[in-house]
């Protein structure tokens, strides 16, 4: 077997990067293997990393792949250089050894309990009336029509808690809301002081918030070497209190999903739209530690996933749509002529609201469908 084929097989055996599941480290490990293990330059390594990227969900951009290879080159390996090479190995052809077809995204294999069960959904929603956003608004304990993004956060978080806001999904946070003190704009650079600012009203792909309150400081999220660390504002190390769970569904019709949410005997603190067709629900269930959060999740997902909830949304450090903001467009798949998967930006004809339709800061274990109509 020649070196090119050996590299391809080695990389093919490494796990793909999946958003929300430490995807940076998975991709950085591949970049390090190529640069240090097989002693390739970033330019020589790139075709192999491009092949790996076809399996990632979502795929990395060209700029991100280049950055990971450059970072790997600058980060020494404890195993030295060329530790995966044999004496007889010759340099690989830096061009892709054969045309690579963009295969369909490899979906994570779900256990049966994690898949929507249409029979269970039909039984669960049987007897419930038609439920839409107006129906939910009329039963919301808080009148949602006048609730701004800041007021939404003030209602749900405790005194002096901080909530990280994003206009760029993969950033380290662009703004922060400090309960009782208002909004602040953040810098991408450590050591730069936050500046008092209003929260953003809209963004190209929408506005998100990290649902768990955070310290607002840069913390060490990953130790690359003894002397080098990767700092972050959005990891478990930054979380100050474990409070919320997010329920989303892209596999169940919106009208049916609304019924599911109204029928759940869970403390639903808020329901809001994504700027698309789906509704997101925020479950308020404070616990004392991440271990307890994981325990609650394990039991909750057995209830909600057969009813259509996305198990991927039940992650501990989850970004969710910030109500009161607008989403200006979306990214759609755009395969290239070479068969590689890419994305292109598609602007909406008019910005779509991330609309708050239900707010109950003091939610209890009672389904919404039994609550009386408060307003017309």
C-alpha positions as CSV (number, residue, x, y, z in Angstrom):
1,X,0.0,0.0,0.0
2,X,1.4,3.4,-1.0
3,X,1.6,6.3,1.5
4,X,-1.3,8.2,-0.1
5,X,-3.7,5.3,0.4
6,X,-2.4,4.7,3.9
7,X,-3.0,8.3,4.9
8,X,-6.5,8.2,3.4
9,X,-7.4,5.0,5.3
10,X,-5.9,6.4,8.6
11,X,-7.9,9.6,8.3
12,X,-11.1,7.7,7.3
13,X,-10.9,5.8,10.6
14,X,-10.9,9.0,12.7
15,X,-14.3,10.2,14.0
16,X,-16.0,13.0,12.1
17,X,-16.5,16.4,13.7
18,X,-20.1,17.0,14.8
19,X,-21.4,20.4,16.0
20,X,-21.9,20.4,19.8
21,X,-19.8,17.3,20.3
22,X,-16.2,18.8,20.6
23,X,-15.9,19.0,16.9
24,X,-12.9,21.4,17.1
25,X,-10.8,18.8,18.9
26,X,-11.8,16.1,16.4
27,X,-10.7,18.1,13.4
28,X,-7.6,19.5,15.1
29,X,-6.6,15.9,15.9
30,X,-6.8,15.0,12.1
31,X,-4.8,18.1,11.2
32,X,-2.1,17.2,13.7
33,X,-1.9,13.6,12.5
34,X,-1.4,14.9,8.9
35,X,1.1,17.5,9.8
36,X,3.1,15.8,12.5
37,X,2.3,12.1,12.1
38,X,2.8,12.0,8.3
39,X,5.1,15.0,8.2
40,X,3.1,16.9,5.6
41,X,3.1,20.6,5.0
42,X,-0.3,22.3,5.3
43,X,-0.5,22.5,1.5
44,X,0.2,18.7,1.2
45,X,-2.2,17.9,4.0
46,X,-5.1,19.9,2.7
47,X,-6.6,17.4,0.2
48,X,-6.8,14.8,2.9
49,X,-8.4,17.2,5.3
50,X,-10.9,18.1,2.6
51,X,-11.9,14.5,2.3
52,X,-12.3,14.3,6.0
53,X,-14.5,17.4,5.9
54,X,-17.1,15.7,3.8
55,X,-18.0,13.6,6.8
56,X,-18.3,16.6,9.2
57,X,-21.6,17.9,10.3
58,X,-21.7,20.7,9.4
59,X,-18.6,20.9,7.2
60,X,-15.9,23.4,8.0
61,X,-15.3,26.4,5.8
62,X,-12.1,26.7,3.7
63,X,-10.9,29.4,6.0
64,X,-11.5,27.2,9.1
65,X,-9.6,24.3,7.6
66,X,-6.7,26.4,6.7
67,X,-6.6,27.8,10.2
68,X,-6.6,24.3,11.8
69,X,-3.7,23.2,9.6
70,X,-1.7,26.3,10.5
71,X,-2.5,25.9,14.2
72,X,-1.5,22.2,14.0
73,X,1.8,23.2,12.4
74,X,2.5,25.7,15.2
75,X,1.6,23.3,18.0
76,X,4.4,20.8,18.8
77,X,3.5,17.2,19.0
78,X,4.6,15.2,22.1
79,X,5.4,12.3,19.7
80,X,7.7,14.3,17.5
81,X,7.6,14.6,13.7
82,X,6.9,11.8,11.2
83,X,6.0,9.2,13.8
84,X,3.6,7.5,11.4
85,X,6.0,7.2,8.6
86,X,8.0,4.1,7.6
87,X,11.5,4.3,6.1
88,X,10.3,3.2,2.7
89,X,7.5,5.8,2.5
90,X,7.8,8.4,-0.3
91,X,6.1,11.7,-0.4
92,X,2.4,11.6,-1.5
93,X,1.0,13.3,-4.5
94,X,-0.5,16.4,-3.0
95,X,-3.4,16.3,-5.4
96,X,-6.4,14.2,-4.4
97,X,-5.5,10.7,-5.6
98,X,-8.9,10.2,-7.2
99,X,-12.1,12.3,-7.6
100,X,-14.0,12.4,-4.4
101,X,-17.8,12.4,-4.7
102,X,-19.7,14.3,-2.0
103,X,-21.5,11.5,-0.2
104,X,-24.7,12.3,1.6
105,X,-24.1,13.5,5.2
106,X,-23.6,10.6,7.5
107,X,-26.3,10.8,10.1
108,X,-25.5,9.8,13.6
109,X,-27.2,6.5,14.3
110,X,-30.0,7.0,16.7
111,X,-31.3,4.4,19.1
112,X,-34.9,3.5,18.7
113,X,-36.1,5.5,21.7
114,X,-34.5,8.7,20.2
115,X,-36.5,8.5,16.9
116,X,-40.0,10.1,16.5
117,X,-42.6,7.5,17.2
118,X,-45.7,8.5,15.2
119,X,-48.0,6.2,17.1
120,X,-46.8,7.6,20.4
121,X,-47.2,11.1,19.1
122,X,-50.8,10.4,17.9
123,X,-51.7,8.9,21.2
124,X,-50.1,11.7,23.2
125,X,-51.9,14.5,21.2
126,X,-55.3,12.7,20.9
127,X,-58.1,14.9,22.2
128,X,-56.0,18.1,22.2
129,X,-57.5,21.0,20.2
130,X,-55.8,22.7,17.3
131,X,-52.9,24.7,18.8
132,X,-51.2,27.6,17.1
133,X,-49.1,30.6,18.3
134,X,-52.2,32.7,19.0
135,X,-53.6,29.9,21.2
136,X,-50.2,29.9,23.2
137,X,-50.2,33.7,23.5
138,X,-53.6,33.8,25.0
139,X,-52.4,31.5,27.8
140,X,-49.1,33.1,28.4
141,X,-48.8,34.3,32.0
142,X,-46.7,37.2,30.7
143,X,-48.1,39.4,27.9
144,X,-45.5,38.6,25.2
145,X,-46.4,41.4,22.7
146,X,-44.3,44.0,24.6
147,X,-41.4,41.8,25.8
148,X,-38.0,42.9,24.4
149,X,-34.9,40.7,24.2
150,X,-33.6,42.3,27.3
151,X,-36.8,41.9,29.2
152,X,-37.0,38.3,28.2
153,X,-33.5,37.7,29.8
154,X,-34.4,39.7,32.9
155,X,-37.5,37.6,33.5
156,X,-35.6,34.2,33.3
157,X,-32.2,34.8,34.9
158,X,-31.2,35.7,38.4
159,X,-29.7,38.8,39.8
160,X,-26.3,39.6,38.4
161,X,-26.3,36.6,36.1
162,X,-24.8,36.9,32.6
163,X,-26.1,35.6,29.4
164,X,-23.9,35.3,26.2
165,X,-25.4,36.6,23.0
166,X,-24.3,35.6,19.4
167,X,-24.7,37.1,16.0
168,X,-22.1,34.7,14.7
169,X,-22.9,31.1,15.6
170,X,-19.3,29.9,15.8
171,X,-17.9,32.9,17.6
172,X,-17.0,33.2,21.3
173,X,-20.0,35.6,21.8
174,X,-20.6,39.1,20.5
175,X,-22.6,40.6,23.3
176,X,-23.5,39.8,26.9
177,X,-26.6,40.6,29.0
178,X,-25.8,41.3,32.6
179,X,-29.0,41.1,34.6
180,X,-29.8,44.4,36.3
181,X,-27.1,46.2,34.4
182,X,-28.0,45.8,30.7
183,X,-26.2,44.8,27.5
184,X,-22.5,45.0,26.6
185,X,-20.6,44.5,23.4
186,X,-17.7,42.0,23.6
187,X,-14.4,41.9,21.8
188,X,-12.9,38.8,20.1
189,X,-9.6,39.6,21.9
190,X,-8.8,38.7,25.4
191,X,-8.0,41.6,27.7
192,X,-10.3,44.0,25.9
193,X,-12.9,45.6,28.1
194,X,-16.6,45.1,27.2
195,X,-18.5,48.3,26.2
196,X,-22.1,49.1,27.3
197,X,-24.4,48.5,24.3
198,X,-27.9,47.7,23.3
199,X,-28.4,44.1,22.2
200,X,-28.5,43.4,18.4
201,X,-31.9,43.5,16.8
202,X,-31.0,41.3,13.8
203,X,-28.2,39.4,12.0
204,X,-27.6,37.6,8.8
205,X,-28.5,34.2,10.2
206,X,-30.3,35.4,13.3
207,X,-29.3,36.0,16.9
208,X,-28.7,33.3,19.5
209,X,-28.1,33.1,23.2
210,X,-26.4,30.5,25.3
211,X,-29.1,29.2,27.6
212,X,-27.0,28.5,30.7
213,X,-25.7,31.6,32.5
214,X,-22.0,32.1,32.3
215,X,-19.2,33.9,34.0
216,X,-18.5,36.3,31.1
217,X,-14.8,35.6,31.5
218,X,-12.3,33.8,29.2
219,X,-11.7,30.4,30.7
220,X,-9.4,27.6,29.6
221,X,-11.5,25.3,27.5
222,X,-8.7,23.1,26.1
223,X,-5.1,22.5,27.1
224,X,-3.1,22.1,23.8
225,X,0.3,21.7,25.5
226,X,1.9,22.5,28.8
227,X,2.4,26.1,27.8
228,X,-0.4,26.6,25.4
229,X,-4.1,26.8,26.1
230,X,-7.3,27.5,24.1
231,X,-9.5,30.0,25.8
232,X,-13.2,30.2,25.5
233,X,-16.3,32.1,26.7
234,X,-18.8,29.4,25.8
235,X,-17.8,26.0,27.3
236,X,-18.9,24.1,30.4
237,X,-16.0,25.8,32.2
238,X,-17.8,29.1,31.8
239,X,-21.2,28.0,33.1
240,X,-22.1,29.4,36.5
241,X,-25.5,27.6,37.0
242,X,-27.2,24.6,35.3
243,X,-30.8,25.8,34.7
244,X,-32.2,25.1,31.2
245,X,-33.0,22.5,28.6
246,X,-34.0,23.2,25.0
247,X,-36.6,21.3,23.0
248,X,-36.6,21.6,19.2
249,X,-38.1,19.5,16.4
250,X,-37.5,19.5,12.7
251,X,-39.0,16.1,12.0
252,X,-42.6,16.7,13.2
253,X,-45.1,18.9,11.5
254,X,-45.3,22.3,13.2
255,X,-49.0,21.9,14.1
256,X,-48.4,18.5,15.7
257,X,-45.2,19.8,17.6
258,X,-47.3,22.7,19.0
259,X,-49.7,20.1,20.5
260,X,-46.8,18.1,21.9
261,X,-45.4,21.1,23.7
262,X,-48.8,22.1,25.1
263,X,-49.3,18.5,26.4
264,X,-46.0,18.0,28.1
265,X,-46.0,18.0,31.9
266,X,-42.8,19.9,32.1
267,X,-41.9,23.4,33.4
268,X,-41.9,25.2,30.1
269,X,-40.7,28.7,30.8
270,X,-40.8,30.0,27.2
271,X,-41.8,29.1,23.6
272,X,-40.6,31.0,20.6
273,X,-40.1,30.7,16.9
274,X,-36.7,30.2,15.2
275,X,-37.3,32.6,12.4
276,X,-38.3,29.5,10.4
277,X,-41.2,27.1,10.8
278,X,-40.3,25.5,14.1
279,X,-41.0,26.4,17.7
280,X,-38.4,26.1,20.4
281,X,-39.3,25.4,24.1
282,X,-37.1,26.4,27.1
283,X,-37.5,24.0,30.1
284,X,-36.5,25.6,33.4
285,X,-35.2,22.9,35.7
286,X,-32.4,24.2,38.0
287,X,-30.0,21.6,39.4
288,X,-26.8,21.9,41.4
289,X,-24.2,20.4,39.1
290,X,-23.5,19.2,35.5
291,X,-23.7,15.6,36.8
292,X,-27.3,16.3,38.0
293,X,-28.1,18.1,34.7
294,X,-26.9,14.9,32.8
295,X,-29.0,12.7,35.0
296,X,-32.2,14.8,34.4
297,X,-31.4,14.9,30.6
298,X,-31.1,11.1,30.5
299,X,-34.6,10.7,31.9
300,X,-36.2,13.6,30.0
301,X,-34.9,12.5,26.6
302,X,-36.7,9.2,27.0
303,X,-39.9,11.1,27.3
304,X,-39.5,13.9,24.7
305,X,-37.5,12.2,21.9
306,X,-40.2,9.7,20.9
307,X,-42.6,12.6,20.7
308,X,-40.4,14.4,18.1
309,X,-37.8,16.3,20.1
310,X,-34.3,16.4,18.5
311,X,-31.8,14.6,20.9
312,X,-29.1,16.9,19.5
313,X,-30.8,20.0,21.0
314,X,-30.6,18.5,24.4
315,X,-26.9,19.5,24.9
316,X,-25.6,21.1,28.0
317,X,-24.0,24.2,26.5
318,X,-26.8,25.0,23.9
319,X,-27.3,28.0,21.8
320,X,-31.0,28.9,21.1
321,X,-32.7,31.6,19.2
322,X,-33.1,34.9,21.1
323,X,-36.7,36.1,21.1
324,X,-37.3,39.7,20.0
325,X,-34.7,39.6,17.2
326,X,-34.9,39.1,13.5
327,X,-33.3,36.5,11.2
328,X,-32.3,38.0,7.8
329,X,-31.5,34.9,5.8
330,X,-30.3,31.3,5.9
331,X,-27.6,29.0,4.5
332,X,-28.5,26.4,1.9
333,X,-26.5,23.5,0.6
334,X,-24.7,24.3,-2.7
335,X,-22.7,21.4,-4.2
336,X,-19.8,22.6,-6.4
337,X,-19.0,21.3,-9.9
338,X,-16.3,19.1,-8.3
339,X,-18.9,17.4,-6.1
340,X,-17.8,19.0,-2.9
341,X,-20.5,20.2,-0.4
342,X,-20.7,23.9,0.2
343,X,-23.0,26.6,1.5
344,X,-24.4,29.7,0.0
345,X,-26.3,32.5,1.8
346,X,-29.9,33.1,0.8
347,X,-31.4,36.3,2.0
348,X,-35.1,36.3,2.9
349,X,-37.4,38.7,1.1
350,X,-38.0,40.3,4.5
351,X,-36.4,39.6,7.9
352,X,-38.2,36.9,9.9
353,X,-39.0,37.4,13.6
354,X,-37.7,35.2,16.3
355,X,-41.0,35.6,18.0
356,X,-41.8,35.0,21.6
357,X,-45.3,33.4,21.9
358,X,-45.3,32.1,25.5
359,X,-43.5,33.2,28.7
360,X,-43.9,31.8,32.2
361,X,-40.8,32.5,34.4
362,X,-42.4,30.5,37.3
363,X,-43.4,27.4,35.3
364,X,-44.3,24.3,37.2
365,X,-45.0,20.7,36.2
366,X,-48.3,21.4,34.6
367,X,-49.2,21.1,30.9
368,X,-50.1,24.3,29.1
369,X,-53.3,22.9,27.6
370,X,-55.0,22.9,31.0
371,X,-54.2,26.5,31.6
372,X,-57.1,29.0,31.2
373,X,-57.2,31.6,28.5
374,X,-56.0,34.8,30.1
375,X,-56.5,37.3,27.3
376,X,-58.2,37.5,23.9
